[in-house]
């Protein structure tokens, strides 16, 4: 962690500016931003379950479209439906 000491008659703003510069130069901020949203890889079972869930949802959407109960009025917008 970068550390600074305020110099004699130095304003708080200039000390803060020096600290921010040291933090940027150290590269700590970049590493923290990289790690912040890191997620673990799913295991094999979880991958299969999510693939089956997506397949089931897609089949249900296709059925509802075929029957005429689901209409995509706006292209690019996901249709809202309830799965039972």
C-alpha positions in Angstrom: 0.0 0.0 0.0 1.5 3.4 -1.0 2.1 5.7 1.9 2.8 9.4 2.1 3.4 11.9 4.8 2.1 15.5 4.5 4.9 18.0 4.0 5.2 21.1 6.0 2.5 23.7 4.9 1.1 21.3 2.3 -2.6 21.4 1.6 -4.7 18.3 2.0 -5.7 18.4 -1.7 -2.1 18.3 -2.9 -1.3 15.5 -0.5 -4.3 13.6 -1.8 -3.1 14.2 -5.3 0.3 12.8 -4.5 -1.2 9.8 -2.9 -3.5 9.1 -5.9 -0.5 9.4 -8.2 1.4 6.8 -6.1 -1.5 4.4 -6.1 -1.8 4.6 -9.9 1.9 4.1 -10.4 2.0 1.1 -8.1 -0.6 -0.8 -10.2 -2.6 -1.9 -7.1 -5.8 -0.3 -8.5 -5.6 -2.3 -11.7 -5.2 -5.6 -9.8 -8.1 -4.8 -7.5 -10.3 -4.0 -10.5 -9.4 -7.3 -12.2 -10.1 -9.4 -9.1 -13.3 -7.6 -8.1 -15.6 -9.3 -10.5 -13.8 -12.6 -10.8 -16.1 -15.6 -10.7 -15.1 -19.2 -10.3 -15.6 -21.6 -13.2 -18.7 -23.8 -12.9 -18.2 -27.5 -12.3 -19.4 -30.1 -14.8 -22.8 -30.7 -13.1 -23.6 -27.1 -12.9 -22.8 -26.6 -16.6 -25.1 -29.4 -17.6 -27.9 -28.1 -15.4 -27.7 -24.6 -16.8 -27.6 -26.0 -20.4 -30.7 -28.1 -19.7 -32.4 -25.0 -18.1 -31.7 -22.9 -21.2 -32.9 -25.7 -23.5 -36.2 -26.0 -21.5 -36.8 -22.3 -21.6 -36.1 -22.1 -25.4 -38.5 -25.0 -26.0 -41.2 -23.4 -23.9 -40.7 -20.1 -25.8 -41.0 -21.8 -29.2 -44.1 -23.6 -28.1 -45.8 -20.4 -26.9 -44.8 -18.6 -30.1 -46.3 -21.5 -32.2 -49.5 -21.4 -30.2 -49.7 -17.6 -30.5 -49.5 -16.7 -26.8 -46.0 -15.2 -27.0 -45.4 -12.3 -29.3 -42.1 -10.5 -29.6 -43.5 -7.0 -30.2 -40.1 -5.3 -30.0 -37.1 -6.9 -31.7 -34.1 -7.4 -29.4 -36.2 -7.2 -26.2 -36.6 -10.5 -24.3 -40.2 -11.6 -23.8 -41.4 -12.1 -20.2 -43.0 -15.3 -19.3 -43.4 -17.5 -16.2 -42.1 -21.1 -16.0 -44.1 -23.5 -14.0 
